[in-house]
Amino acid sequence: MADKKNEQTPEETPENLQEEVEAAAGATEATEADTQTTSSSGTGAAAEPAAEEAKPHKPGPKAGANRAEKLAAKRAERLAASGKRPPRTPEERAAERAERRAAVAKQRRAYRARAKTKRAEARKAEPPREPDHAPEHGPGRAKTRQGVVVSDKNEQTITVKIDVVGRHKRYHKILRSTTKLYAHDERNDAHPGDTVRVQECRPMSRSKRWRLVEILERAK
């Protein structure tokens, strides 16, 4: 039995010893590498919150803030940024202002050009408007008068005499009065002695406020 055991156990040679030493060294290096990885990951995780805490918090506008609060927050940001900027000369500040104004002017020109194009397109899409004409007379029903033509010397103008007969309200006396009107006669049809009807219209000249409607009776 002892001989069989000795036959089954491999002999220890220099080559076997070298392999065992190399295997042990590899296991030791792997253990050290795992330890370093674990420590580095823990340090990185701890360093991230520290870096986040070190970052300065910018006071931005709140989610439900109104317009005044948003403007105040932006003003505070500008003031904080201006405190960190290096001092500048008046020439540099003037150049910066000119550049900012040029950029704003460029945006304004582009906006106005777009608005002008939109208005032109809207005008093209609309149906053509009818020209505005002066009204024939003021509000209400136009007045009409009947009289006799006494003169047609002026071009496209006749003078109409209107006899008004009425009774006095208190003394009941018959009152007669005569009124002269200047009416517009487009075709010069009326002549002296004709009985005509005229209607109120827009001012045709300095004295004409009436126009000829029809000729009721020709002069005999």
Secondary structure, DSSP 8 states (H G I E B T S, - for coil): -HHHHHHHS----HHHHHHHHHHHHHHHHHHHHHHHHHHHHHHHHHHHHHHHHHS-------TT--HHHHHHHHHHHHHHHHHHS----HHHHHHHHHHHHHHHHHHHHHHHHHHHHHHHHHHHHS---------SSSSS---EEEEEEEE--STTEEEEEEEEEEE-TTT--EEEEEEEEEEE-TT----TT-EEEEEE-S--SSS--EEEEEEEE---
